[in-house]
Amino acid sequence: MKYAFPFIALVVLVFSCQPKSGETDNSQPHTPVTIGAKTQLTKSYIDPGPGYSQAVVVEANGIKTIHISGQVGTGPNFESQFKEALEGLLKTLEHSGASFEDVVKYNTYIVDYQPAYLDTFRTVRKQLLGDKDMPASTLVGVEALGLPEWKVEIDAIAVVQKK
């Protein structure tokens, strides 16, 4: 049990690192995978980094499921970090061929969460995402994220019907 926190911290670090600003879209080509005799999955890696991708798009039977890695902010306070993390989520959705309307589930992790953050959380979320037809959502207070300066992280899953 004493190794659980370092392991979790390492996993979070690997999956939540942001690419350096100015990097270009390095999406990797589709990787076809056949399941059974009839279903073929195609995977695309969006903005891959060292050991992770900002998103992985899985396509099958005309449906795209997009798994977005944790997005973080680097501002001086909770509000600015939350805004930046949401903006990162929206940018990654766009790079993946989706929008926030396609999100079916998202998770928000807040370091040293306090109930006083809830009003700011709701206000910023409404400003950037609206408040109608919202996806399933989980808000979790955590002890730490991958780097000490990160105070908010958001990951998401989106589903898009291929046109």
Secondary structure, DSSP 8 states (H G I E B T S, - for coil): -TTHHHHHHHHHHHHH----TT-----EEEEEEEETTTEEEEEEEEEEETTEEEEEEEEETTEEEEEEEEEE--SSSHHHHHHHHHHHHHHHHHHTT--GGGEEEEEEEEET--TTHHHHHHHHHHHHH-SSS--EEEEEEES--SSTT--EEEEEEEEEE--
